[in-house]
Amino acid sequence: MKALKYVTFGLVMLNIPSIALSAYGGGIGSLLSYVTILLLAVYYFFEKKTRPNWWLIIISILFFMIGGLQFIGLTSGFIYDTIKYFIYLISAYELVKNTSIAEFNVVLLIGALTVPLEALLFTSEYGRYAGFYINANVAGFICITGYATTYGLKNTTAKLIGQFLFTLAGLLTFSRTFIVIWLLINVISLKISIKNIRIFGLGFLIIGTLFFIDEVVGLNNPRFDQLKSIVNNEGVDTEEINEDSRADTWALFYDKILDSPIIGNGYGSFSGKEGHGLGVHNSYLMVLGEAGILPFILFVIYIGYLIVMSIIYFNKKPNLIMQTIALSLFLMANHNFFTFYYVSFATMWIQYQVELAKNDNEEEELISV
């Protein structure tokens, strides 16, 4: 079972089906996607069954049911997406329960390391790197989630090495979201210990490493050119930095939300599926725009619950609030919560760790009584 667990875990978190799709075409990509779901189902079948994730099951039922009312496209595709996601949701939650923070951290680190490998071996004119995750912003989420998990590790050496590597990989994505969350997490880490201020010193070493990589292969990134201009005390083009603002993208969809706030505009209408073109790049607006107000309210309550509970158990598990902040902010820049399974997995992992902390707290109270 352990071998099955790690193979399945790797397929999900390392985005292997999508990589196969990108490299070898739809045939291999679809096959690996089916294999991933099949292996998850087999894992669930042989594992001891425990309480399912009712939070996400209810939210997902409402999202797919209401979103399907106005769906325009191939019915078979919608049915496939729905069945596939529910098999994943039920099966993967058992996998979540058997995944320790060390295992989670290691797999995230393997995924993050594909980013600098791409930068060194496959330098592109685009200048942003994503490794196995294809999209640089998504790779930034993997890196910042991995970085947050390091604050839950007990081994100091593993923590420092992980922080260096996750930060380096995250910076190579040139994701503004990654940088903002990284700074926020490190400010929070000062509450754990003032000694954590050393990570800002480590940041200078990481930036130096970026300059070295740029000298060797050339990063070809406008945002990195802006950083070099700052270091060299040269002029900075703020218009180029602010290009491709997420707020401008969101604004394109506000009228559609107001047109149908109760039942939404149909599955795929805000996530670029079935020829709808540009996606909204915001999971909260995607849920609201595709399935209406009810699943949106539940989804926001769910994320809010994770934030509040992570704050409550900060002293026991400080990594949880860091991971939750990373998740909640990333969802404001990405609309693939129901299709990028590693995002759902990271969410469920936080939820289960909150439940463990709650159970531990109740046991301590019973013992004290």
N, C-alpha and C positions, 0 to 999 in steps of 0.2 A: 504493500500500500504506500510505503514511503516513496518508492520510485514513481508510482503513478501520481502521487501528490506533487512531487517536484517537477515532473514533466508538464503536468497540467498548469501548475503555478507559473512555470517559465513561459509556456505558450501564451498565457493571458497577460502577464506583466511585461514581457519583452516584446509584445506586439508582433509575434512571429507570423500569424496569418496575413496581416497587412503588408509586412515586408515581402512575403512570398507573392502577394498580389501585385505589388509594385515591381518586383524583380522578374517574376516569371509569368505574370498574367493571371487572368481570372480563374482558369482551371485549377492551378495549384493553390491559389489563394482561397478559393471557395472550399476546396478539399480540406485544407488545414483548418479552416473555420469550422467545418462540420466535425472534423476530428477533435477539435478543442471542446466543442459542446458535448460530443459523445463521451470523451474522457471525463469531463466534469460529471456527466450523468452516471457513468460507471463508478466514479469515486463516491458520489452521493449514495448509490445503491449499496455499496459495501461498508460505508461508514455508519456509525451509530447515529440515528436520527434524533435531532434535538429541535427545540422551538424555532420555527422559521422567522424570517425577517418581515414581520407584519407591516412595519413602517413602509418599506419600499414596495412590498407587494400591493398594498392598498393604493399608494400613489401611482404605481405603474398600471394597475387595472384601470384607474380613472383616466390616466394619460392616454393609454392606447384605445380604451373604449370610446371616450369622447372625441379624441383626435381622429379616430377612424370614421366618425360620422360624416365628415366632410372631406375625407381623403380622396384625392384625385391621382390616379396612377394604377399600376398593376396590383390587383387585389392579392395575387399570389406573393408579391414582394412584401406587402404589408403583413400578411399572415405569417410569412417566414420570419420577418423581423420580430413579430410579437411572440411567437412560440419560442424562438431562439433565445430571446431575452429572458423569458420566464423560466426556461430550463436553466439558463445561466444563473439567474437571481436565486433560485432555490438551491441549486447545487453548490454554487460558489460560496454561499454563506457558511456551509459546513467546512469548506476549505479555509475560509477566513478564521474560523474558530480554532483551527489547528495550525495556524501560522504565527510563530513567535515574532517578536520585534527584531531579533537578530536575523531571522530568515527573511523577513520583509526588507530589512535594510540591505542585506547582501544582494538580493535579486534587483532591488532598485539601483544599487551601485553598479551591477553588471550592465543594466540598461543605460545608466548615465554615462558609463565609460565609452559607449559606442559613439557618443557625441564628439569627444576629442579625437577618437580614432578616425571618424569621418573627416574632421578638420585637417588632420595630418595626412591622410591617405587619399582623400577625394575632395580636394579644395575646389570650391565652386565660385563662379562669378557672382552668385547671389549673396554669398558672404555670411549666411546664417546656417547653423548646423543643427541637425536633429537626430542623427544616428538612426536607431531602429524605429523612431517614432514619427519619421517623415516630416511632421510639422514642428517647427522650432519652438513654438509656444507650448505645444504639448510636451515636448522634451524638457522644457523649462519647468513644467509642473512635476514631472518625474524627478527632476533634480532637486527642486525645493521640498518635495515630499520626503525624499531620501535624506536631505539635509536636516529636516525637522526630526526624523526618526533618530538621528545620532544623539539627540538630547535625552533619549530613553535608554541608551547603551550604558552598560556599567564599566566596560573596558575603556580607559582613558585614551590609550593609543589608537584603538579602533575608531573612537569618536573623532580624534583630531585628524587622522588620515581620511576618514569619511567626509569630514567638513571641508577639507582642502579639495578633495576630488569632486564632490558634489558642487562646490562653488565654482571651480574651474570649468566643469562641464556646463553648469548653468549659465555662466557668463558667455560661453561660446555659442549659446543659442541666441544671444543678444536680445533676449526677451525683457521688455521693460517691466512686465508683471513680475518676473523672477527677481529683478533687482529690488523692486519696492517691497516684496514679501521678505526677501533676504534681510534687508535692513530692519524691517519690523520685527522679525523673529529674533534677531540679535539684540535688539533693544529689550525685548521680553526676557531674553536669556540672562540679562544683568540682574533680574530679580532672583534667579536661581543662585547666582554667585557673581560678584563683581569681577572675579577672575576671568569670566567669559569675555571681558573686553579685549582679551588677547586676539579674538577672532578678527577684529578690525585690523590689527597688525598683520595677521595672516593674509588679510585681503590685499595688502600691498605686495606680498610675495606672489599672490595669485595673479595680480595685474601685471607684475613683472614677467610671469610665465606666459601671459597672453602676448606681451610684446615680443618675447622670444619666439613663440609660435608664428607670429606675424612676420618676423624677420626670416624664418625658415621657409614657410610655405605661402605667406601672404593671405590675410584673412578676407580681404576685399569687401569689407563691410562699412557702410556709411556711418553707422553708429560708433564703430571702433575708431574710425577716422576722426569723429567728433571728440572722442576720449583723448586721442593723441594730440588734438589741437588744444584741449584744455591743459594737458601736461606740458605742452610746449609753449603755453601762454599765447596761443593764437586765437583768431576770431572763430566763433562757433555759429553755425547756421541752425538757428532754433527751428526754422520752418521745416528743415529736413528731419529733425528729431521728432517733431509733432506730426509728421506725415502718417497717414493710415490710422487716425484716431478711432478707437472703439466707440466713443461717444457719437461720432458722426455716423457710424454704421448703425448703431441702435436707433438713431433718429429716423432712419429710413423706414422703420417698421412701426412707429408709434401710431400712425393713422390706421394701419391694418388691425392693430390691437383694439383701438377704439371702435372699429367697425363691428367687431364680434367679441366683446369681452367675456361673455357668458360661456359659450361653447367653442371659442377659438376659431381658427381658420383651417383646421385640418392637419393631420399628421404629415410632416415633411415640409410644410409651408414656410417655416421659419428656420429650417436647418438645411436648406438647399437640396432636398431630395426631389426626385421625380421632375426634374427640369425647372424647379422653382428658382434656380440661380443662386444669388448671394445669400448666405446664412446670416442670422442676426448676431452671431458671436457672443451670445449671452444665454446660459442655460435657464435662468429665471424667466427671461423674456420669451425664450423658446417654449417653455411649458405654458406660460400664459397665452402666447400667441397661437399655439397649435391646439391646446385643449381647454383653454378658458380659466376662469377664476378659481374654481374649486381645487383642482390638482395643484395650481400655483400656490394657493394659500397653504395647503398641506406640505408642499415641498419647502416653502420658506420656513414653516414651523419646524419641520424636520431638521433643516440646517441650523436654525436658531437653537433647537434643543441640543444639538451637538456642540454648539459654541458655549452655551450656558453650562452644560455638564462638564465640558472640558475645563472651563474656568474653575468650577467647584473642586475638581480633582487635580488642580494644577500642582499642588505640592507632592502628590503621589506620582503623577504621570505628566510632567511638564511638556513632553513632546506632543500630547494630544491637542492642546490648544494651538500649538504651532502648526500641526498638520491641518487642523480645522480651519485656521486662518488661511493657510495656503489653498485649501480646497475651496472655501467660500469665495475667495477673491479670483481664483482661476475660473470658477464657474461664471464669473462676470465677463470673462473674455473668451469663452468657448461654449458651443451649443451642443456638444456631443455626450451629454451625461448618459443617455440610454444606448449609445452605440460604441463608445470607447470603454470597453469592459474594465480596463485598469483604473479608470476614474471611479466607476461604481465599486470596484474592489477596495480601493483606498478609502472610500466613504464607509463601506460596511465594516472595514477593519477598525476605523475610529469608533464606530457605533458599538462594536463588540467589546472593545477595550474599555469604553465607558461603562458598559454593563458589568464587566469584571470588577472595575473599581467600585461600582455601586454595591456589588455583592460582598466584596471584601470589607467595605465600610459597615454594612449591616452585620456581618459576622463579628467584627470588632466591637460593635455596640452590644451585641448579645453576650459576648464574652465579658465585657465590662460590667454588664448587669448581673 
